[in-house]
Amino acid sequence: MNNIKVLLDPGQRKKYLERMLKLDGLSMITEDENAAYCPISLTNTPGELKQILKKRQEILKQQVLLPAEIIGYDPSDAPFSPDRDLTTLPTDVYGIDCLKIALSKFFVGHDLAPSDGKGVEKQIARTLVKISVILLDKNIRVSRMQPTRAIYLQYENFEEQAPQFAEVFKMLKEYDVGAGLKNNLPVLIGFEKNSSRFVDLEWLVYETFPELQYKYNGNAPILTFRVENPQVLYELEQGVAT
């Protein structure tokens, strides 16, 4: 069926998740089909970009996910956000994020920066076979280190196109998720509920919404950052020299 080899159907995925979550002490977790973890770059993101990301995050939660009856979790508003409490230990921040990703069927966020600051979260979502939807601005080039088994979509104006993205998620909610290979490349597989039929989810979205298909453009500009406190590096080097 479309050259797809199923490696995890929904039943197998459930058992796989139970094993994986048990290893992280999260065996009590039950996945919520109406929940999405919405990653956002925080720790090293310039203030101007944070404002833009926050605005698009709100559009995502309120104008895209909510119409599809999906509740988005925003780590920037969480008590353990890196921007809120610098005394919180890394084990707590990592543990809470793992928990929230595990709870959510969907993993949805924007990639704008060349180094997006959420690579760990992406890998957790990939390992747990979440429906990962990565949103990219057509006019900005980002890193090509883009994990497989995810759905990459692009936009010209996110706020104007929000209703269309909402339709994408309404469609995705109609499928249970699994994992497999298509032409020997890892893909997310959607299994129609109450049916034996299955499909490559990224291909399905591209076929239904061709104007949202992500197309890499090596000529698009990247966002460039600068170090505002290079003296920290100089002081470190001087300390090593003495």
N, CA, C and O of each residue as an XYZ file, in Angstrom:
968
protein
N       0.854     -1.193      0.000
C       0.000      0.000      0.000
C       0.886      1.238      0.000
O       1.390      1.649      1.045
N       1.077      1.842     -1.198
C       1.944      3.011     -1.333
C       3.374      2.742     -0.867
O       4.038      3.637     -0.344
N       3.851      1.503     -1.056
C       5.226      1.152     -0.680
C       5.510      1.377      0.805
O       6.646      1.672      1.178
N       4.503      1.244      1.641
C       4.657      1.460      3.079
C       4.815      0.128      3.794
O       4.026     -0.797      3.599
N       5.840      0.044      4.621
C       6.031     -1.109      5.475
C       5.707     -0.696      6.906
O       6.380      0.167      7.469
N       4.697     -1.297      7.489
C       4.274     -0.953      8.849
C       5.196     -1.621      9.860
O       5.382     -2.838      9.837
N       5.767     -0.819     10.742
C       6.609     -1.334     11.820
C       5.901     -1.266     13.173
O       6.130     -2.100     14.048
N       5.036     -0.258     13.330
C       4.240     -0.118     14.549
C       2.824      0.269     14.164
O       2.603      1.381     13.684
N       1.866     -0.613     14.362
C       0.473     -0.216     14.203
C       0.002      0.368     15.541
O       0.753      0.302     16.514
N      -1.194      0.930     15.631
C      -1.612      1.570     16.887
C      -1.537      0.658     18.119
O      -1.166      1.108     19.203
N      -1.887     -0.616     17.951
C      -1.799     -1.530     19.089
C      -0.364     -1.779     19.513
O      -0.057     -1.799     20.705
N       0.523     -1.969     18.530
C       1.939     -2.170     18.836
C       2.553     -0.901     19.426
O       3.395     -0.963     20.322
N       2.118      0.250     18.908
C       2.638      1.516     19.431
C       2.257      1.687     20.896
O       3.063      2.179     21.686
N       1.062      1.296     21.267
C       0.636      1.413     22.660
C       1.562      0.611     23.574
O       1.966      1.097     24.631
N       1.895     -0.610     23.171
C       2.798     -1.440     23.971
C       4.213     -0.868     23.974
O       4.906     -0.900     24.991
N       4.627     -0.348     22.832
C       5.947      0.290     22.722
C       6.034      1.492     23.666
O       7.028      1.657     24.373
N       4.993      2.330     23.676
C       4.977      3.495     24.558
C       5.032      3.081     26.022
O       5.719      3.712     26.825
N       4.315      2.033     26.362
C       4.333      1.559     27.745
C       5.739      1.185     28.170
O       6.154      1.502     29.285
N       6.478      0.514     27.294
C       7.853      0.123     27.617
C       8.761      1.341     27.723
O       9.542      1.455     28.667
N       8.661      2.249     26.760
C       9.520      3.427     26.743
C       9.256      4.330     27.949
O      10.197      4.831     28.565
N       8.010      4.536     28.280
C       7.671      5.422     29.398
C       8.057      4.805     30.736
O       8.418      5.516     31.673
N       7.979      3.488     30.820
C       8.393      2.810     32.045
C       9.869      3.050     32.325
O      10.269      3.189     33.481
N      10.683      3.099     31.269
C      12.115      3.343     31.427
C      12.401      4.724     32.008
O      13.433      4.925     32.649
N      11.497      5.674     31.789
C      11.672      7.039     32.289
C      10.831      7.317     33.522
O      10.673      8.472     33.919
N      10.292      6.272     34.131
C       9.488      6.462     35.331
C       8.160      7.141     35.060
O       7.610      7.807     35.936
N       7.645      6.977     33.860
C       6.401      7.646     33.472
C       5.311      6.634     33.113
O       4.467      6.898     32.258
N       5.337      5.498     33.760
C       4.406      4.427     33.395
C       2.950      4.767     33.706
O       2.038      4.069     33.260
N       2.729      5.848     34.478
C       1.353      6.222     34.824
C       0.690      7.068     33.747
O      -0.483      7.419     33.877
N       1.420      7.402     32.683
C       0.950      8.347     31.672
C      -0.052      7.702     30.708
O       0.144      6.578     30.245
N      -1.126      8.440     30.419
C      -2.071      8.065     29.375
C      -2.115      9.192     28.351
O      -2.360     10.344     28.707
N      -1.883      8.873     27.104
C      -1.822      9.886     26.059
C      -3.195     10.503     25.810
O      -4.202      9.800     25.738
N      -3.218     11.834     25.681
C      -4.447     12.578     25.416
C      -4.514     12.908     23.931
O      -3.649     13.615     23.415
N      -5.533     12.403     23.241
C      -5.649     12.619     21.802
C      -5.970     14.064     21.446
O      -5.839     14.466     20.290
N      -6.388     14.843     22.435
C      -6.755     16.238     22.187
C      -5.746     17.209     22.793
O      -6.089     18.347     23.116
N      -4.505     16.760     22.946
C      -3.470     17.601     23.542
C      -2.278     17.715     22.603
O      -1.941     16.778     21.880
N      -1.646     18.891     22.631
C      -0.460     19.129     21.817
C       0.596     19.816     22.669
O       0.307     20.761     23.403
N       1.814     19.331     22.558
C       2.953     20.025     23.161
C       3.465     21.003     22.105
O       3.784     20.603     20.985
N       3.543     22.282     22.465
C       3.932     23.328     21.513
C       5.289     23.893     21.909
O       5.344     24.860     22.669
N       6.382     23.322     21.419
C       7.718     23.773     21.807
C       7.975     25.199     21.344
O       7.425     25.650     20.339
N       8.814     25.894     22.089
C       9.180     27.259     21.720
C      10.604     27.520     22.189
O      10.978     27.121     23.292
N      11.389     28.179     21.372
C      12.778     28.471     21.708
C      12.834     29.551     22.784
O      12.214     30.605     22.646
N      13.589     29.281     23.866
C      13.602     30.200     24.997
C      15.002     30.633     25.425
O      15.317     31.823     25.400
N      15.839     29.679     25.817
C      17.041     29.974     26.585
C      17.963     30.995     25.928
O      18.355     31.967     26.573
N      18.313     30.797     24.672
C      19.282     31.691     24.039
C      18.672     32.525     22.928
O      19.380     32.992     22.036
N      17.345     32.714     22.980
C      16.653     33.430     21.919
C      16.618     34.928     22.204
O      16.214     35.330     23.295
N      17.033     35.769     21.246
C      16.983     37.222     21.442
C      15.567     37.704     21.742
O      14.587     37.118     21.284
N      15.478     38.779     22.518
C      14.180     39.288     22.946
C      13.239     39.618     21.805
O      12.042     39.343     21.890
N      13.774     40.216     20.716
C      12.916     40.582     19.587
C      12.284     39.347     18.956
O      11.108     39.358     18.592
N      13.080     38.273     18.829
C      12.566     37.047     18.232
C      11.573     36.363     19.174
O      10.599     35.760     18.725
N      11.827     36.462     20.486
C      10.884     35.867     21.439
C       9.491     36.462     21.273
O       8.489     35.752     21.363
N       9.435     37.766     21.032
C       8.133     38.419     20.855
C       7.414     37.884     19.624
O       6.208     37.642     19.656
N       8.166     37.702     18.536
C       7.573     37.171     17.306
C       7.115     35.732     17.509
O       6.012     35.361     17.108
N       7.978     34.914     18.140
C       7.621     33.522     18.406
C       6.389     33.429     19.296
O       5.507     32.603     19.063
N       6.331     34.280     20.316
C       5.204     34.242     21.247
C       3.896     34.587     20.532
O       2.856     33.983     20.791
N       3.967     35.575     19.622
C       2.765     35.933     18.872
C       2.307     34.765     18.008
O       1.116     34.459     17.960
N       3.236     34.117     17.331
C       2.850     32.991     16.467
C       2.411     31.791     17.301
O       1.570     31.001     16.872
N       2.989     31.664     18.498
C       2.559     30.595     19.400
C       1.103     30.784     19.809
O       0.341     29.820     19.875
N       0.720     32.023     20.083
C      -0.665     32.304     20.474
C      -1.620     32.057     19.315
O      -2.717     31.533     19.509
N      -1.198     32.438     18.095
C      -2.032     32.152     16.925
C      -2.197     30.645     16.765
O      -3.286     30.159     16.462
N      -1.104     29.910     16.971
C      -1.154     28.448     16.871
C      -2.146     27.860     17.866
O      -2.981     27.030     17.507
N      -2.051     28.294     19.112
C      -2.915     27.708     20.148
C      -4.378     28.112     19.988
O      -5.278     27.284     20.132
N      -4.611     29.408     19.683
C      -5.980     29.928     19.695
C      -6.697     29.818     18.354
O      -7.908     29.601     18.322
N      -5.966     29.964     17.243
C      -6.617     30.017     15.941
C      -6.425     28.763     15.096
O      -7.108     28.574     14.090
N      -5.489     27.904     15.510
C      -5.246     26.663     14.760
C      -5.691     25.446     15.556
O      -6.526     24.669     15.094
N      -5.136     25.278     16.749
C      -5.418     24.076     17.532
C      -6.805     24.103     18.174
O      -7.526     23.105     18.135
N      -7.176     25.223     18.754
C      -8.462     25.290     19.469
C      -9.650     25.005     18.552
O     -10.555     24.277     18.960
N      -9.689     25.550     17.320
C     -10.797     25.189     16.425
C     -10.845     23.698     16.098
O     -11.897     23.165     15.746
N      -9.686     23.024     16.217
C      -9.647     21.574     16.004
C      -9.872     20.815     17.315
O      -9.713     19.596     17.375
N     -10.245     21.558     18.361
C     -10.513     20.996     19.695
C      -9.280     20.296     20.270
O      -9.372     19.226     20.871
N      -8.118     20.936     20.064
C      -6.851     20.467     20.624
C      -6.324     21.541     21.557
O      -6.275     22.713     21.186
N      -5.930     21.159     22.757
C      -5.392     22.101     23.737
C      -3.873     22.076     23.664
O      -3.251     21.026     23.824
N      -3.283     23.239     23.421
C      -1.838     23.330     23.308
C      -1.174     23.683     24.628
O      -1.619     24.586     25.336
N      -0.112     22.967     24.952
C       0.696     23.268     26.150
C       1.891     24.102     25.723
O       2.646     23.713     24.832
N       2.059     25.257     26.366
C       3.120     26.193     26.026
C       4.152     26.214     27.150
O       3.865     26.736     28.227
N       5.359     25.653     26.927
C       6.362     25.610     27.987
C       6.834     26.988     28.441
O       7.388     27.110     29.533
N       6.630     28.033     27.630
C       7.065     29.369     28.045
C       6.188     29.921     29.162
O       6.608     30.814     29.897
N       4.961     29.389     29.294
C       4.054     29.823     30.361
C       4.114     28.912     31.584
O       3.455     29.172     32.591
N       4.899     27.853     31.497
C       4.929     26.854     32.563
C       5.743     27.348     33.764
O       6.630     28.187     33.609
N       5.443     26.834     34.949
C       6.211     27.224     36.143
C       7.698     26.922     36.022
O       8.520     27.624     36.611
N       8.056     25.883     35.262
C       9.453     25.501     35.134
C      10.094     26.071     33.864
O      11.138     25.583     33.431
N       9.480     27.096     33.266
C      10.075     27.727     32.096
C      11.456     28.268     32.428
O      11.631     28.879     33.483
N      12.454     28.060     31.550
C      13.802     28.600     31.789
C      13.811     30.111     31.979
O      14.726     30.652     32.599
N      12.790     30.800     31.445
C      12.720     32.257     31.572
C      12.135     32.697     32.909
O      12.205     33.878     33.248
N      11.560     31.770     33.676
C      10.848     32.162     34.888
C      11.642     31.941     36.173
O      11.653     32.801     37.053
N      12.294     30.806     36.281
C      12.952     30.464     37.552
C      14.277     29.780     37.266
O      14.317     28.606     36.898
N      15.372     30.531     37.439
C      16.696     29.986     37.139
C      17.211     29.055     38.228
O      18.286     28.472     38.084
N      16.455     28.906     39.323
C      16.870     27.986     40.382
C      16.357     26.569     40.133
O      16.796     25.622     40.785
N      15.423     26.427     39.183
C      14.900     25.104     38.863
C      16.002     24.240     38.243
O      16.698     24.676     37.326
N      16.152     23.036     38.740
C      17.225     22.160     38.290
C      16.944     21.575     36.899
O      15.785     21.383     36.533
N      18.003     21.291     36.120
C      17.818     20.695     34.797
C      16.987     19.414     34.824
O      16.190     19.170     33.918
N      17.173     18.596     35.859
C      16.404     17.345     35.923
C      14.905     17.620     36.009
O      14.098     16.860     35.473
N      14.536     18.709     36.686
C      13.113     19.060     36.804
C      12.569     19.581     35.476
O      11.482     19.194     35.049
N      13.335     20.463     34.825
C      12.894     21.013     33.541
C      12.742     19.888     32.519
O      11.727     19.805     31.827
N      13.749     19.029     32.430
C      13.710     17.924     31.472
C      12.570     16.959     31.801
O      11.844     16.507     30.915
N      12.429     16.656     33.084
C      11.397     15.702     33.492
C       9.995     16.187     33.179
O       9.162     15.421     32.695
N       9.728     17.468     33.456
C       8.403     18.020     33.181
C       8.117     18.048     31.683
O       7.014     17.716     31.250
N       9.124     18.449     30.886
C       8.906     18.484     29.444
C       8.675     17.084     28.878
O       7.818     16.895     28.015
N       9.437     16.107     29.361
C       9.208     14.716     28.940
C       7.779     14.286     29.263
O       7.103     13.657     28.449
N       7.342     14.636     30.457
C       5.990     14.287     30.891
C       4.941     14.903     29.971
O       4.011     14.221     29.540
N       5.090     16.187     29.673
C       4.101     16.892     28.855
C       4.104     16.385     27.411
O       3.047     16.285     26.788
N       5.272     16.070     26.884
C       5.331     15.513     25.528
C       4.666     14.134     25.508
O       3.914     13.810     24.589
N       4.951     13.330     26.532
C       4.370     11.986     26.609
C       2.851     12.040     26.699
O       2.165     11.173     26.158
N       2.323     13.051     27.377
C       0.874     13.185     27.563
C       0.157     13.543     26.258
O      -1.037     13.278     26.117
N       0.871     14.140     25.309
C       0.236     14.744     24.134
C       0.377     13.864     22.889
O       1.446     13.317     22.616
N      -0.703     13.742     22.153
C      -0.645     13.012     20.885
C       0.107     13.820     19.832
O       0.765     13.258     18.957
N      -0.001     15.165     19.927
C       0.592     16.039     18.918
C       1.789     16.797     19.475
O       1.863     17.091     20.668
N       2.718     17.106     18.583
C       3.889     17.928     18.895
C       3.969     18.955     17.775
O       4.270     18.602     16.634
N       3.702     20.237     18.089
C       3.524     21.242     17.043
C       4.258     22.520     17.401
O       4.011     23.097     18.460
N       5.162     22.975     16.532
C       5.864     24.214     16.824
C       6.509     24.823     15.599
O       6.592     24.202     14.539
N       6.969     26.066     15.772
C       7.600     26.824     14.694
C       9.113     26.631     14.692
O       9.741     26.541     15.747
N       9.686     26.570     13.497
C      11.134     26.649     13.309
C      11.419     27.959     12.582
O      11.019     28.140     11.432
N      12.108     28.861     13.255
C      12.467     30.131     12.634
C      13.966     30.382     12.659
O      14.527     30.962     11.729
N      14.612     29.933     13.744
C      16.038     30.195     13.905
C      16.865     29.058     13.318
O      16.405     27.918     13.268
N      18.104     29.368     12.868
C      18.954     28.318     12.305
C      19.254     27.221     13.311
O      19.381     26.056     12.934
N      19.369     27.573     14.583
C      19.454     26.598     15.672
C      18.252     26.864     16.557
O      18.201     27.876     17.256
N      17.274     25.948     16.528
C      15.955     26.318     17.041
C      15.774     26.187     18.546
O      14.747     26.622     19.067
N      16.732     25.603     19.268
C      16.622     25.550     20.724
C      15.648     24.525     21.255
O      15.316     24.545     22.440
N      15.180     23.626     20.401
C      14.247     22.596     20.875
C      14.524     21.245     20.235
O      13.616     20.436     20.043
N      15.774     21.015     19.912
C      16.149     19.754     19.286
C      15.923     18.552     20.188
O      15.537     17.485     19.710
N      16.160     18.712     21.504
C      15.941     17.601     22.438
C      14.464     17.219     22.458
O      14.117     16.039     22.429
N      13.598     18.236     22.508
C      12.163     17.974     22.530
C      11.708     17.268     21.246
O      10.878     16.359     21.284
N      12.261     17.700     20.120
C      11.917     17.054     18.849
C      12.274     15.572     18.859
O      11.511     14.731     18.384
N      13.445     15.270     19.409
C      13.895     13.884     19.413
C      13.041     13.034     20.350
O      12.764     11.872     20.054
N      12.621     13.611     21.484
C      11.719     12.889     22.395
C      10.417     12.568     21.669
O       9.927     11.440     21.727
N       9.858     13.574     20.982
C       8.602     13.376     20.252
C       8.754     12.315     19.167
O       7.850     11.510     18.943
N       9.899     12.323     18.500
C      10.136     11.331     17.446
C      10.230      9.932     18.040
O       9.659      8.981     17.505
N      10.957      9.812     19.154
C      11.124      8.507     19.799
C       9.790      7.948     20.275
O       9.558      6.740     20.220
N       8.906      8.842     20.747
C       7.604      8.402     21.256
C       6.540      8.346     20.159
O       5.363      8.132     20.447
N       6.948      8.534     18.916
C       6.062      8.429     17.744
C       4.826      9.324     17.913
O       3.686      8.875     17.793
N       5.093     10.592     18.193
C       4.026     11.583     18.236
C       3.743     12.090     16.824
O       4.575     11.934     15.931
N       2.583     12.692     16.620
C       2.323     13.358     15.351
C       3.007     14.717     15.425
O       2.446     15.686     15.935
N       4.225     14.767     14.907
C       5.011     15.994     14.943
C       4.730     16.815     13.692
O       4.893     16.338     12.569
N       4.304     18.057     13.906
C       4.045     18.983     12.804
C       4.945     20.196     13.015
O       4.776     20.942     13.979
N       5.899     20.389     12.113
C       6.857     21.474     12.220
C       6.475     22.563     11.221
O       6.341     22.306     10.025
N       6.303     23.780     11.730
C       5.829     24.895     10.921
C       6.998     25.807     10.554
O       7.746     26.247     11.426
N       7.150     26.084      9.271
C       8.272     26.882      8.797
C       7.794     28.082      7.995
O       6.840     27.999      7.221
N       8.478     29.193      8.199
C       8.204     30.410      7.441
C       8.869     30.275      6.079
O      10.074     30.038      5.991
N       8.089     30.425      5.026
C       8.595     30.241      3.659
C       9.778     31.145      3.354
O      10.616     30.811      2.517
N       9.851     32.284      4.025
C      10.861     33.293      3.695
C      12.129     33.181      4.540
O      13.026     34.015      4.420
N      12.211     32.150      5.402
C      13.365     32.006      6.287
C      13.947     30.609      6.134
O      13.217     29.618      6.149
N      15.267     30.536      5.986
C      15.950     29.245      5.906
C      16.402     28.821      7.301
O      16.922     29.634      8.065
N      16.205     27.561      7.623
C      16.620     27.032      8.924
C      17.560     25.843      8.707
O      17.878     25.489      7.571
N      17.992     25.244      9.796
C      18.909     24.105      9.714
C      18.286     22.965      8.907
O      17.078     22.730      8.959
N      19.145     22.266      8.161
C      18.678     21.091      7.426
C      18.700     19.832      8.276
O      18.368     18.751      7.788
N      19.084     19.957      9.537
C      18.987     18.827     10.468
C      17.532     18.706     10.913
O      17.158     19.091     12.021
N      16.733     18.158     10.010
C      15.294     18.053     10.223
C      14.924     16.578     10.365
O      14.988     15.825      9.392
N      14.539     16.164     11.564
C      14.256     14.743     11.799
C      13.178     14.202     10.867
O      12.218     14.895     10.532
N      13.357     12.953     10.458
C      12.316     12.282      9.691
C      11.171     11.903     10.621
O      11.215     12.172     11.821
N      10.156     11.280     10.054
C       8.954     10.868     10.783
C       8.271     12.081     11.418
O       7.896     12.068     12.591
N       8.127     13.117     10.611
C       7.448     14.341     11.023
C       6.808     14.953      9.784
O       7.133     14.582      8.657
N       5.899     15.890     10.004
C       5.201     16.570      8.911
C       5.679     18.015      8.882
O       5.472     18.764      9.837
N       6.318     18.403      7.784
C       6.852     19.753      7.648
C       5.927     20.575      6.743
O       5.653     20.202      5.602
N       5.457     21.702      7.284
C       4.557     22.571      6.542
C       5.101     23.996      6.525
O       5.740     24.431      7.484
N       4.851     24.714      5.454
C       5.342     26.089      5.376
C       4.185     27.057      5.132
O       3.117     26.675      4.654
N       4.431     28.312      5.474
C       3.413     29.346      5.309
C       4.062     30.637      4.842
O       5.266     30.846      4.989
N       3.219     31.500      4.270
C       3.640     32.845      3.854
C       3.261     33.850      4.936
O       4.064     34.704      5.310
N       2.029     33.741      5.436
C       1.527     34.597      6.512
C       0.728     33.699      7.456
O      -0.384     33.282      7.134
N       1.307     33.405      8.626
C       0.713     32.389      9.487
C      -0.678     32.781      9.984
O      -1.579     31.944     10.039
N      -0.851     34.046     10.342
C      -2.158     34.466     10.871
C      -3.241     34.355      9.809
O      -4.348     33.901     10.100
N      -2.937     34.763      8.582
C      -3.930     34.675      7.518
C      -4.250     33.231      7.164
O      -5.381     32.919      6.790
N      -3.270     32.353      7.277
C      -3.460     30.956      6.888
C      -3.882     30.061      8.045
O      -4.044     28.853      7.868
N      -4.062     30.644      9.225
C      -4.417     29.852     10.407
C      -5.652     28.974     10.197
O      -5.628     27.812     10.603
N      -6.731     29.473      9.583
C      -7.902     28.601      9.382
C      -7.584     27.353      8.559
O      -8.146     26.284      8.796
N      -6.686     27.498      7.602
C      -6.310     26.341      6.786
C      -5.528     25.324      7.606
O      -5.736     24.119      7.466
N      -4.624     25.807      8.468
C      -3.881     24.897      9.342
C      -4.825     24.195     10.322
O      -4.608     23.037     10.680
N      -5.871     24.900     10.750
C      -6.859     24.268     11.629
C      -7.491     23.072     10.937
O      -7.739     22.047     11.572
N      -7.755     23.193      9.636
C      -8.332     22.082      8.879
C      -7.370     20.902      8.801
O      -7.796     19.747      8.796
N      -6.075     21.193      8.740
C      -5.073     20.122      8.740
C      -5.209     19.285     10.000
O      -5.209     18.056      9.937
N      -5.326     19.948     11.149
C      -5.392     19.213     12.413
C      -6.736     18.509     12.598
O      -6.798     17.450     13.222
N      -7.790     19.076     12.072
C      -9.071     18.370     12.114
C      -8.968     17.054     11.350
O      -9.528     16.039     11.767
N      -8.257     17.080     10.242
C      -8.068     15.862      9.456
C      -7.174     14.870     10.186
O      -7.480     13.679     10.242
N      -6.063     15.358     10.750
C      -5.129     14.471     11.438
C      -5.778     13.778     12.640
O      -5.404     12.659     12.990
N      -6.746     14.444     13.266
C      -7.413     13.845     14.428
C      -8.215     12.595     14.056
O      -8.583     11.800     14.921
N      -8.476     12.439     12.779
C      -9.260     11.291     12.337
C      -8.422     10.019     12.227
O      -8.945      8.961     11.879
N      -7.138     10.118     12.521
C      -6.236      8.980     12.352
C      -5.540      8.611     13.658
O      -5.148      9.472     14.445
N      -5.400      7.307     13.859
C      -4.488      6.810     14.881
C      -3.102      6.766     14.248
O      -2.962      6.655     13.030
N      -2.083      6.855     15.098
C      -0.742      7.009     14.546
C       0.098      5.753     14.760
O      -0.052      5.038     15.752
N       0.974      5.511     13.810
C       1.933      4.417     13.905
C       3.205      4.828     13.197
O       3.368      5.992     12.832
N       4.103      3.888     13.002
C       5.391      4.193     12.385
C       5.751      3.114     11.376
O       5.341      1.959     11.495
N       6.524      3.519     10.389
C       6.945      2.547      9.394
C       7.967      3.123      8.443
O       8.588      4.151      8.717
N       8.133      2.447      7.324
C       9.079      2.856      6.297
C       8.347      2.995      4.974
O       7.475      2.191      4.642
N       8.715      4.028      4.225
C       8.195      4.199      2.874
C       9.394      4.411      1.969
O      10.130      5.387      2.114
N       9.585      3.497      1.042
C      10.799      3.519      0.216
C      12.043      3.560      1.098
O      13.034      4.218      0.785
N      11.957      2.835      2.210
C      13.045      2.672      3.185
C      13.378      3.947      3.961
O      14.452      4.043      4.555
N      12.465      4.933      3.963
C      12.636      6.137      4.774
C      11.583      6.146      5.881
O      10.431      5.788      5.632
N      11.963      6.557      7.130
C      11.004      6.561      8.231
C       9.852      7.544      7.985
O      10.073      8.684      7.575
N       8.636      7.091      8.238
C       7.456      7.948      8.069
C       6.469      7.710      9.205
O       6.460      6.658      9.844
N       5.642      8.724      9.433
C       4.484      8.569     10.306
C       3.370      7.932      9.490
O       3.112      8.333      8.355
N       2.722      6.948     10.068
C       1.617      6.282      9.381
C       0.316      6.604     10.098
O       0.223      6.496     11.321
N      -0.681      6.999      9.327
C      -2.004      7.234      9.877
C      -2.918      6.065      9.586
O      -3.020      5.624      8.441
N      -3.584      5.556     10.614
C      -4.511      4.436     10.473
C      -5.929      4.967     10.642
O      -6.276      5.507     11.692
N      -6.741      4.812      9.608
C      -8.117      5.273      9.692
C      -8.829      4.543     10.833
O      -8.739      3.321     10.951
N      -9.522      5.291     11.653
C     -10.224      4.684     12.783
C     -11.346      3.789     12.273
O     -12.061      4.130     11.331
N     -11.480      2.634     12.921
C     -12.488      1.645     12.557
C     -12.295      1.136     11.121
O     -13.258      0.815     10.424
N     -11.030      1.072     10.702
C     -10.732      0.597      9.350
C      -9.328      0.002      9.349
O      -8.525      0.298     10.234
N      -9.035     -0.821      8.375
C      -7.701     -1.408      8.246
C      -6.811     -0.588      7.316
O      -5.646     -0.929      7.113
N      -7.350      0.486      6.753
C      -6.590      1.284      5.801
C      -5.613      2.214      6.507
O      -5.887      2.735      7.588
N      -4.466      2.406      5.864
C      -3.458      3.293      6.444
C      -2.777      4.090      5.351
O      -2.865      3.750      4.171
N      -2.085      5.173      5.758
C      -1.513      6.100      4.787
C      -0.315      6.807      5.400
O      -0.228      6.938      6.621
N       0.603      7.261      4.568
C       1.693      8.129      4.977
C       1.077      9.486      5.320
O       0.527     10.154      4.445
N       1.166      9.896      6.582
C       0.465     11.101      7.023
C       1.000     12.369      6.350
O       0.218     13.245      5.981
N       2.310     12.475      6.189
C       2.846     13.671      5.543
C       2.361     13.744      4.098
O       1.965     14.813      3.633
N       2.388     12.625      3.388
C       1.899     12.582      2.017
C       0.422     12.974      1.959
O       0.008     13.692      1.048
N      -0.378     12.506      2.927
C      -1.807     12.826      2.970
C      -2.024     14.329      3.094
O      -2.851     14.905      2.389
N      -1.267     14.963      4.005
C      -1.410     16.407      4.188
C      -0.991     17.144      2.915
O      -1.657     18.092      2.499
N       0.103     16.714      2.299
C       0.575     17.380      1.087
C      -0.415     17.216     -0.065
O      -0.610     18.137     -0.858
N      -1.032     16.052     -0.153
C      -2.005     15.818     -1.221
C      -3.260     16.655     -1.003
O      -3.849     17.155     -1.962
N      -3.672     16.809      0.256
C      -4.898     17.542      0.571
C      -4.680     19.047      0.601
O      -5.553     19.821      0.209
N      -3.498     19.453      1.072
C      -3.182     20.877      1.188
C      -1.832     21.150      0.489
O      -0.845     21.458      1.158
N      -1.786     21.039     -0.837
C      -0.508     21.143     -1.553
C       0.200     22.480     -1.354
O       1.428     22.542     -1.416
N      -0.559     23.551     -1.115
C       0.061     24.863     -0.944
C       0.811     24.995      0.376
O       1.564     25.950      0.562
N       0.619     24.053      1.294
C       1.321     24.086      2.583
C       2.560     23.201      2.590
O       3.282     23.162      3.586
N       2.815     22.500      1.510
C       3.957     21.579      1.462
C       5.272     22.337      1.625
O       5.517     23.340      0.955
N       6.104     21.840      2.521
C       7.412     22.454      2.754
C       8.351     22.129      1.610
O       8.489     20.970      1.220
N       9.003     23.164      1.070
C       9.997     23.002      0.011
C      11.250     23.764      0.412
O      11.230     24.989      0.532
N      12.323     23.045      0.615
C      13.572     23.678      1.045
C      14.070     24.657     -0.006
O      14.105     24.348     -1.197
N      14.460     25.856      0.459
C      14.990     26.894     -0.423
C      16.333     27.361      0.122
O      16.389     28.111      1.096
N      17.413     26.914     -0.512
C      18.742     27.267     -0.043
C      19.091     28.730     -0.225
O      20.091     29.195      0.322
N      18.282     29.475     -0.990
C      18.551     30.894     -1.221
C      17.844     31.806     -0.228
O      18.113     33.007     -0.192
N      16.946     31.251      0.577
C      16.259     32.080      1.573
C      17.251     32.478      2.670
O      18.142     31.698      3.004
N      17.109     33.674      3.231
C      18.041     34.118      4.271
C      17.775     33.427      5.601
O      16.662     32.977      5.872
N      18.815     33.351      6.427
C      18.647     32.839      7.785
C      18.634     34.015      8.751
O      19.132     35.094      8.431
N      18.066     33.803      9.930
C      18.161     34.801     10.985
C      19.539     34.689     11.623
O      19.973     33.587     11.958
N      20.219     35.790     11.793
C      21.550     35.765     12.400
C      21.501     36.393     13.780
O      20.881     37.438     13.979
N      22.165     35.744     14.738
C      22.228     36.233     16.112
C      23.616     36.778     16.395
O      24.541     36.565     15.610
N      23.766     37.475     17.503
C      25.082     37.919     17.928
C      25.218     37.709     19.429
O      24.228     37.707     20.160
N      26.451     37.533     19.878
C      26.728     37.359     21.300
C      26.788     38.740     21.950
O      27.605     39.569     21.552
N      25.944     38.997     22.933
C      25.889     40.307     23.574
C      26.818     40.417     24.775
O      27.086     41.521     25.250
N      27.309     39.294     25.267
C      28.225     39.341     26.416
C      29.475     38.512     26.154
O      29.751     37.566     26.892
N      30.243     38.853     25.105
C      31.432     38.060     24.781
C      32.493     38.101     25.872
O      33.410     37.280     25.879
N      32.371     39.055     26.795
C      33.357     39.138     27.877
C      33.371     37.872     28.722
O      34.384     37.549     29.342
N      32.265     37.164     28.750
C      32.226     35.898     29.496
C      33.244     34.931     28.919
O      33.942     34.243     29.665
N      33.335     34.872     27.597
C      34.308     33.997     26.948
C      35.731     34.486     27.197
O      36.631     33.687     27.455
N      35.929     35.789     27.119
C      37.269     36.333     27.324
C      37.763     36.062     28.737
O      38.918     35.692     28.950
N      36.857     36.255     29.708
C      37.230     36.011     31.102
C      37.576     34.545     31.311
O      38.503     34.216     32.051
N      36.831     33.671     30.660
C      37.104     32.236     30.773
C      38.482     31.905     30.179
O      39.269     31.167     30.773
N      38.752     32.463     29.002
C      40.040     32.200     28.359
C      41.192     32.723     29.202
O      42.230     32.071     29.313
N      41.015     33.883     29.789
C      42.072     34.454     30.629
C      42.302     33.585     31.859
O      43.436     33.383     32.293
N      41.210     33.079     32.407
C      41.328     32.211     33.582
C      42.097     30.946     33.273
O      42.890     30.475     34.088
N      41.860     30.393     32.082
C      42.569     29.171     31.675
C      44.034     29.494     31.437
O      44.909     28.694     31.766
N      44.309     30.679     30.858
C      45.685     31.053     30.556
C      46.532     31.257     31.814
O      47.729     30.968     31.815
N      45.907     31.753     32.881
C      46.658     31.987     34.117
C      46.772     30.735     34.963
O      47.375     30.768     36.035
